[in-house]
Amino acid sequence: MKTATAGIAFLLALGATAFATPASAQGVLNVYCSVQVEWCTLIANEFQKATGVKVSMTQKGSGETIAQLKAEAQNPKGDVWFGGTGDPHLQAAEENLTEVYKSPKMSELHPWAVKQNTDSGGKTVGIYAGALGFGFNTELLAKKNVKAPACWADLLKPEFKGEIQMANPNSSGTAYVAIATLVQLMGEDKAFDYLKKMHANINAYTRSGTAPMKAVARGETMVSISFVHDGVTEALAGFPVKTATPCEGTGYEIGSTSIIKGARNMANAKKFYDWALTPEAQKLEAQAKQFQVPSNQATPLPPEAPKFADMKLIDYDQAKYGKSAERKRLIARWDSEVGALP
Ligand code: PLP
């Protein structure tokens, strides 16, 4: 009997060894992810495959994620924040919610990605760039005999009444980039006048920044204010979607990645941060049908990606609009002057 028990114990131990996944040997990593869920899932799976680290991933918008980091600051549950617009990553750096880390990959990156690192005192880094613009449903436009918007000014036209969707800047980094872009283009008071006028044409302020383009694709709204790379994703999926970047000029995001202050799995967070900056990891973006400009100079630009050279880009002041006080002030002004309108 004693021998049989010992035998079973031996077999159990053997089984445990034989079936132990490399993941359990390499520990875990909690990723907060602010890009589209398809890309989040792919990076989680591929990082796990490449390293044996078991990844637990939560997808949330950029504004929602910084709110979560603040709420958890005394007891951090996330290790690394992947993706999402650059401004809240800069705010998180300033508010001491993220860690300084110098990746050996920094020398391989485009200057705009490195600048994000410098602007944050070494606490975040650019992983992609994407321009803001409009998405529109070509079938709905044709049906209502409306010309596609080409300029910010067009969005105030009466034919777009109730036909435009944008996100809410409290939860969405995309919407904040839109507000900061208008402020830089027009001056703050004129930008808020514009946003108040455009309110008459808005049918919903969505939680997520990617929702308006999805609504355009499904014919639920005629026009969206979105990152134009999201339109490529929907058009490739077969939806009647086209995009434009505004004739007056437009802003852009530097999608970023940061290590969370007090991360419980710090070594794995650093491993992930380095990996996210490699061409191997950045190629997954196109595999997930996402078409931002990758930050590693050796990552091929997907041929479908919107070309910055074809757009009138403003010199978006990432450092100024990523300042904690500025971001809070502009969002509060939007809440009281625009979001509160009936
Ligand atoms: N999804 C994609 C593809 C993006 O490029 C970005 C911006 O970084 C986001 C999501 C961010 O979404 P949100 O506006 O909800 O913060």
Boltz pocket constraint, residues with backbone or C-beta under 6 A from the ligand:
constraints:
  - pocket:
      binder: B
      contacts: [[A, 34], [A, 35], [A, 36], [A, 60], [A, 61], [A, 62], [A, 63], [A, 83], [A, 84], [A, 85], [A, 130], [A, 167], [A, 171], [A, 172], [A, 173], [A, 174], [A, 175], [A, 207], [A, 208], [A, 209], [A, 210], [A, 227], [A, 230], [A, 253], [A, 255], [A, 290], [A, 292]]
      max_distance: 6.0
